[in-house]
Amino acid sequence: MATLKEFEEALREQGMTQALKVLEGLRERDRRERKDAPARRVVGKRMTPELARRILQLHDTTRMTQQEIAFELGVNQGRVNEVIKRGKWLSGDETAPEAVARDRALARQRQEPPPRKPAPGKRTPKARRRKEIPQLSLF
C-alpha cells in the first residue's frame, strides 16, 4: 500500500500538475477545518472512601462497565478495578498500603523526600563489598 507521500512523488514524476493542485486544495481545506482537540487524558481525582463507596454503588446498581464508571467519576480505571475487586480505599485509614503509596507518589510529584522511617529494631542495609578474586596468570 503506497503512502500519500509516495503517491505525491509519483504524480510529480508523471508531471500531473492538475492532480497535484487538487491534492493541495484538499490539504488546504483540511487545515482550515481542523480544530484543536482537547486533551484526552483525564486527570484523576484523589481516591477517598466516599468515592470508593460511590464506585461500588454504581457497580452494583447499574450495568456500567469499569471504564464507564471511571469516566463518569473522573478517576483512573485501575482505581475502579482496585475498589471493585479488592475493596481498596474503602477505609479512611491513612496507614493503609494504598494510602501510603498515594502519599509517597504525591510527595515525589512535589519533589519532597518521602517520609520514611526504618522499622524499630531493623538495621538499614549497607553497601556490600565485593571480594577480590585473584587473577590467574596462564602465561
C-alpha positions in Angstrom: 0.0 0.0 0.0 1.5 3.3 -1.1 1.6 6.2 1.3 0.3 9.7 0.5 3.8 11.0 0.2 4.8 8.2 -2.3 1.6 9.0 -4.3 2.5 12.6 -4.4 6.0 11.8 -5.6 4.6 9.6 -8.3 2.3 12.4 -9.5 5.3 14.7 -9.7 7.3 12.2 -11.7 4.5 11.8 -14.2 4.1 15.6 -14.5 0.5 15.5 -13.3 0.3 19.1 -12.1 -3.5 19.2 -12.1 -3.7 16.2 -9.7 -1.1 17.9 -7.5 -3.2 21.1 -7.4 -6.3 19.1 -6.5 -4.4 17.4 -3.7 -3.0 20.7 -2.4 -6.6 22.1 -2.4 -7.8 19.2 -0.3 -4.9 19.7 2.1 -5.8 23.4 2.5 -9.4 22.6 3.2 -8.4 20.1 5.9 -6.1 22.7 7.5 -8.9 25.3 7.6 -11.4 22.8 9.1 -9.0 21.3 11.6 -9.7 22.2 15.2 -7.6 21.9 18.3 -8.7 18.7 20.1 -9.0 18.9 23.9 -6.6 16.8 25.9 -7.7 13.2 26.1 -6.1 12.4 29.4 -8.4 12.5 32.3 -6.8 14.0 35.4 -7.8 11.7 38.2 -9.4 12.7 41.5 -7.9 11.8 44.8 -9.4 8.5 46.0 -11.4 8.8 49.1 -13.6 6.3 51.0 -16.7 8.2 49.8 -15.6 8.0 46.2 -14.9 4.2 46.6 -18.4 3.7 48.0 -19.8 5.7 45.1 -17.9 3.3 42.7 -19.3 0.3 44.4 -22.8 1.8 44.4 -22.6 2.4 40.6 -21.2 -1.0 40.1 -24.0 -2.7 42.0 -27.0 -0.7 40.8 -26.1 0.0 37.1 -24.9 -2.1 34.2 -22.0 0.3 33.7 -18.6 -1.1 32.9 -15.5 -0.2 34.9 -14.4 2.1 32.1 -17.8 3.9 32.1 -17.7 4.3 35.9 -14.1 5.7 35.7 -15.2 8.2 33.1 -18.3 9.2 34.9 -16.4 9.9 38.2 -13.2 11.2 36.6 -10.9 8.6 38.1 -8.4 6.1 36.7 -9.9 2.8 35.5 -7.3 0.9 37.5 -8.6 2.6 40.7 -12.1 1.4 39.9 -10.8 -2.1 39.4 -9.0 -2.0 42.8 -12.1 -0.9 44.6 -14.4 -3.5 43.0 -12.0 -6.5 43.0 -10.0 -5.9 46.2 -12.1 -3.5 48.3 -9.2 -0.9 48.4 -9.8 2.7 49.5 -13.0 1.8 51.5 -11.5 2.5 54.9 -10.4 6.0 55.8 -7.2 4.6 57.4 -4.3 6.8 56.4 -1.9 3.9 57.2 -3.5 1.6 54.6 -1.0 0.5 52.0 -2.8 2.2 49.1 -3.0 5.5 51.1 0.7 5.3 52.0 1.6 4.6 48.3 -0.6 7.5 47.2 1.0 9.9 49.7 4.5 8.8 48.6 3.6 9.4 44.9 2.3 12.9 45.7 5.4 13.7 47.7 7.5 12.6 44.7 5.5 14.9 42.5 6.2 17.8 44.8 9.9 16.6 44.8 9.9 16.3 48.6 11.7 13.3 50.1 9.1 10.8 51.1 8.7 10.3 54.9 10.5 7.0 55.6 11.2 5.7 59.0 13.0 2.4 59.5 11.1 -0.2 61.3 12.1 -0.4 65.0 14.8 -2.9 65.7 15.6 -3.3 62.0 19.0 -2.4 60.7 19.4 -0.5 57.4 21.4 -2.4 54.7 24.9 -1.3 54.0 26.7 -1.5 50.7 28.2 -4.8 50.2 31.9 -5.1 49.3 32.9 -7.3 46.5 35.6 -9.9 47.3 38.7 -9.5 45.2 39.1 -12.5 43.1 42.8 -13.3 42.4 43.7 -13.2 38.8 45.2 -16.3 37.5 48.1 -15.9 35.1 48.2 -18.6 32.4 51.4 -17.4 30.8 
